[in-house]
């Protein structure tokens, strides 16, 4: 298909009026007496190869949005379009092929790695599921390549997760996500539990991988300095609603919303 030069390409991901409400129950019979609006009418797009920063304080609904996109949390209403197709109505079986394209990097790298499995098996498991044509030696070679790509040594595949530092475990989580050759990474507070120097290393790694592989990122964080460094555009989330959005430098240098100004004021190093 030939794209007309005057028609912009369709976004890789488009979220339309997404709502995620959780029931509030009370009384002996635990009847629903209301609902908590974790996400309340959020809309945004992510273009191929671009990074959208989703920022807000804890409890603003950031992680809920990320997990709803990958169907870990059911949506109350709205649409999540992947290359123009709404993925929310899909069954788990129908959505499974898309899990290769949309990968999730969790905040706690240790909690997301099976402590009983060696690193080679953790990364190789994804290859075994999605690339069944690979032989065992080919999978081992692929794991070695992935470890090198994220700045680790191939011989580390024989170790267990508890033998690594927090920054190394996050690199392992990134390698596992890259194993299935995704197009889109949802990075859920990927550096918030790390030291400042290690944060910079992981952010730089993600930027290098994005440039090398053409990845799109949804970067969820509460640290505006990190978001400004990595993002092309920024969404500011407050009580489940987007209160401000735009190019990263415009939002963070000339904020219009009072809540955005409060977030910036809370980060002196910005």
Secondary structure, DSSP 8 states (H G I E B T S, - for coil): ----TTS----SEEEEEEEEEEEEEETTTTEEEEEEEEEEEEEEEE-TT-EEEEE--TTSSHHHHHHHHTTSS--SEEEEEETTEE-TT--HHHHGGGGGTEEEE-S-TTTTS-TTSBHHHHHHHHHHHH-TTS-HHHHHHHHHHHHHHTT--GGGGGSBGGGS-HHHHHHHHHHHHHTT--SEEEEESTTTTS-HHHHHHHHHHHHHHHHHHT-EEEEEES-HHHHHHH-SEEEEEETTEEEEEEEHHHHHHS--SHHHHHHHHT-TT-
